[in-house]
C-alpha cells in the first residue's frame, strides 16, 4: 500500500507539474509556509494541511516546508516577513481572524495590514455559542436575557485571550441583542478552545464561545448543545441543525476566516501564481472533504477581493474594540 | 474481554514490517532528540511530521512513527541529565537532582540503566491505564475546575521546599524568581502586556526550553571557561564509569518507588492542565517525603532517579487520555499529535473510540511495541552513552555550546531567543555562585502562568469570592495535602537538622 501511494503521488506530481509549468509560469522552487505559532494550533494546521493537499494535487513540486515562528500572537512572524523577507517569492504565511484582530488593535507594534500582500482565503470557521447539554438555557435570546438581567450569573469560556476573537464574538452577539454595557459580560480566557469546552462539561462555566470545529466532537457525543451559529445562513450537512443567531432575532455574524498573506515585495507574477494555486486547491474535491471534515464553511475569496475583505474586517474589529475599551 | 480482543486487533494492525520499521526509526530518532538539549519531544514530533507526509503514510503508520518519537524523547531526555547535569527537555529536569550525583559517584551506568527501566515501568503501566481506564479517567479530568487546578499547583509549590536544596530560603528565592519570570508576556485575562517593554518577541512570554538550555547548559559552559586552567581539564580522567546494570537489590529497593511514581505521573498526565513536568516533580517530591529517611535524596539516591523517570514517562502515556478521549491536549507534544490527527481527517473526541477503533487500538499496540523496543535499545546502549563521560571537558563543552545555539536557533529561527538564552546562561552562572538551585526557577516559570490564570479564572467566575477556592471536596483535599506537605518538614526539621548541617558543607552545589 505504501509503495502504491508513493508511486501514484510521484506520478501525480510529475504529471501535474508539467501542466502547471506551462499553465502558470510560476512554481515556487522551495515553497515555504510560516505558521506564526507553535506546532499544534490553527495556523500550524492551515500550513500543514494546505501544504499536504497542494502536494497531493501536484500544485507544488516539493514538500511545503512548514516553519513555526511563534511569538506575539503572530506579531513576530509579521515583523520578520516585513523586515527581513520582504521580497521572497516562495513564502506564504498562514493568517486568520486572529491576525486581523491584532492588526486592528495595534497589537503588532509598528506594523499594519498594507505592508504585506493578502493572497486568498481557504474557508471560514463560523463562531458558535454553546451550552452544556443539560443546561436550562434553551436558545440564544434565553442566554442573552439572563446575561442582560444578571451579568454575574453567566461565565462564558473561550479559547482566546481577553480582547481576542472568541471574546469579540460573544460581544458582537451581546451588543446586537441590545446589551449596552458589553463590558459587563463575564468572559473567562482559557488556553485553547479544547480546554474551554472541557470546563463547560465540568460545569465551571455556563456557556462556551468558539468555532464550529472546536465544538464538533462534543456535539456529536451529545455533551454540549449549540444554541447559535454566527453565520448568515445555516451551515451544510451535519451542522444544518444549528440555528443561526439571525433566525433567533440576533443579527450577529462572526467568521474566523483562514487564509494566507505573502511578503509585500513579492513579484506580481509570483503573487498571481500563488493566488491561482490556492484557488485551484480550494476548488478541488480533496479540499472540500477537508473542509467538511473540519466543519469549515465556504469562503472563496482571492487576490483583490480577499484584500478588501481583510480591510473591512480590520475596520470592523477596530470599531468594536474601541466600543469595549480595548483600544482608545 | 472486549478490550483484549480490540487490543489483539490493534496488534494485527501494528505488527507489519513497515510499522515495526517505523517504530524502530521513531524510537531511535526520539532518543537522540530527547538527549540533545534544546530538542524536546514536541519539537521532535513536529520535525518529523513532514517526513510522515512525504512518505505518504496513512493515519495509523504516521501515528506509530510520531508516538514512537514521543516515547523515545521521553526516554532520551534523561541521558544528558544524568551524564552532564543538563536536562534534555523539561520533564527530565528532576532527573538531574540525583542522576548527576550518581554519575559523579561513578554510578553513571547504573543510573542510566535504572532510569531506562523506570521509564519502561512508568510507560508500561500508563499504557495499561490508557487501555483500561480512558473513559473513566475523563471523568477525573472533569472534576478539575479552575479552583482545583489552582490548589494542585499550590500543592506543587508548597512541597517544593527542600526538594532541590538544603537551604529552604534559597529554594524559595529561586521559585519566586521563576514566578516573576512567568509574568512576562501578554496577560490572557486582560489582554495587557506585562514586562515586555514593547518588545514583540516577549508578548508570548519566555520559552521554557530557551530558559532551560541557558540556565543549565550555557552556565555549565561558563563555569568550565572560568575554571579552564584549574581542575576542570584534569577532572575528566578521574571519572569512573562503574558497572552498567543495576544490581538486583537496587532494583528491588526502587520497585515501590517506581509503582507509586507511575501512578502519580499518570494522574498528572491525565489532567489537561498539568502535564509531564508536574508529573515528574510530584513523583519526586512525594518519594522524598515518603522514603527519604536518611536525607540521601539529592546526593545520588537511586530512588531519586527512578521516581521522576517513572513519573514523566507515565505522564506521557496519561497525556494521551485527554487527547484521544476529549480532543484536549494534556501537554505540548500531544498538542502537536492532535494537529496531526486533525490533518489526517480524524477528529479526536468522545467518539473517537467508536468511530476509528483501528486508529486507537493500532496506536495503543504501537505504544507497547515502542516501549519494549526502547527498553531493548536503551539498555545495551548504556555502555556507549557512558563513553561520553570520558570525553574531556575541553572537547565536550564547545560541543554543548554549539548544540545549544544550533538547537535553539533551529526551533525558533530567532536571534532574539539566542540573546535570551545567553542572558539565562549568565543568570545561571551567577546563581550557581550563590548556591541557588536552578530547578525551582524553571518550575516557577513553567507552572507560574497556569497557576495565576487558574486563580484568576476561579475568582472571576465566582465574582470575586475567594471562598470559591475551597468550595469542593476535591480542592479541600488538595489543600490539606499541600498544608501537610508544607508544615510537616518544618516540624521535623529540628529532628534532622544536625544531619542536614553535616551534609550542607559538602552537598549544596548539586543543582
Interface residues (C-beta under 8 A of the other chain):
Chain A: X1 X2 X5 X6 X9 X38 X39 X40 X41 X44 X45 X48 X49 X51 X52 X55 X63 X65 X66 X67 X68 X69 X70 X71 X72 X73 X75 X76 X79 X80 X107 X108 X109 X152 X155 X161 X162 X163 X164 X186 X188 X189 X190 X191 X192 X194 X195 X197 X198 X199 X201 X202 X203 X204 X205 X216 X217 X218 X220 X221 X223 X289 X290 X293 X294 X326
Chain B: X18 X42 X43 X45 X46 X49 X50 X53 X54 X55 X56 X57 X58 X61 X141 X142 X143 X144 X145 X146 X186 X187 X188 X189 X190 X191 X198 X200 X201 X202 X203 X204 X272 X273 X322 X326 X327 X328 X329 X332 X335 X336 X338 X339 X342 X343 X345 X347 X348 X349 X350 X351 X352 X411 X412 X413 X414 X450 X453 X457 X460 X461 X463
